[in-house]
Amino acid sequence: RLTFLLDNSGSMERIDRQQTVRRAFAMLAQQLKPVDQVTLISFARQPRLLADKVSGAQSQQLVELIDTLPSEGGTNIEAALHLAFEKAQEQQADGAQNRIVLLTDGAVNLGDANPDSLSQMIATIRDAGIAFDAAGISAEGLNDEVLEALTRKGDGRYYLLDSSEDADDGFAAQIAGALRPSAKNV
């Protein structure tokens, strides 16, 4: 059960960032199986539900959705996390791995942008049985502090995708591998 949060704020408008997000998601979509279930949320000033509880077999439709997503406005990760948590809870199932995956440059400028406050939200998500991963898009101008703080609290992983070449099969396999963890991070 995957909930993807895709940053489509103005800071993500750079073509290299757009290409990296699109390639990363396309690679992840190839790893999905029909039993997987995906919810896709984009966010800028406010989060927007793009697709809800889509079968992994229909992942190509999600890739096409992302290809047409415009960049706009500020970045409100707080509101996006609230919606992602709500949707992730709706699709929780016994025996399923539940995970939120955030793809962003971390340039938070709306809502509560305090890394400590956001980390507390992630701790609540983790305590509800939902893991959290983040992929930082483009090292240049990346707000590393926020993303590292979030993943430390989320029993998840932090990835740096500095270019579209970094969003390769290895990255997708790591995310897919995280869906079947043998033990929680210590």
VENCOR-V256450 format. One record per residue. SS is DSSP state (H for helix, E for strand, C for the rest). Layout:
{{SS} {SS}}
//
This chain:
{{C} {E} {E} {E} {E} {E} {E} {C} {C} {H} {H} {H} {C} {C} {H} {H} {H} {H} {H} {H} {H} {H} {H} {H} {H} {H} {H} {H} {H} {H} {H} {C} {C} {C} {C} {C} {E} {E} {E} {E} {E} {E} {E} {C} {C} {C} {E} {E} {E} {E} {E} {E} {E} {E} {E} {H} {H} {H} {H} {H} {H} {H} {H} {H} {H} {H} {H} {C} {C} {C} {C} {C} {C} {C} {C} {C} {H} {H} {H} {H} {H} {H} {H} {H} {H} {H} {H} {H} {H} {H} {C} {C} {C} {C} {C} {C} {C} {C} {E} {E} {E} {E} {E} {E} {C} {C} {C} {C} {C} {C} {C} {C} {C} {C} {H} {H} {H} {H} {H} {H} {H} {H} {H} {H} {H} {H} {H} {C} {C} {C} {E} {E} {E} {E} {E} {E} {E} {C} {C} {C} {C} {C} {C} {H} {H} {H} {H} {H} {H} {H} {H} {H} {H} {C} {C} {C} {C} {E} {E} {E} {E} {C} {C} {H} {H} {H} {C} {C} {H} {H} {H} {H} {H} {H} {H} {H} {H} {H} {C} {C} {C} {C} {C} {C} {C} {C}}
//
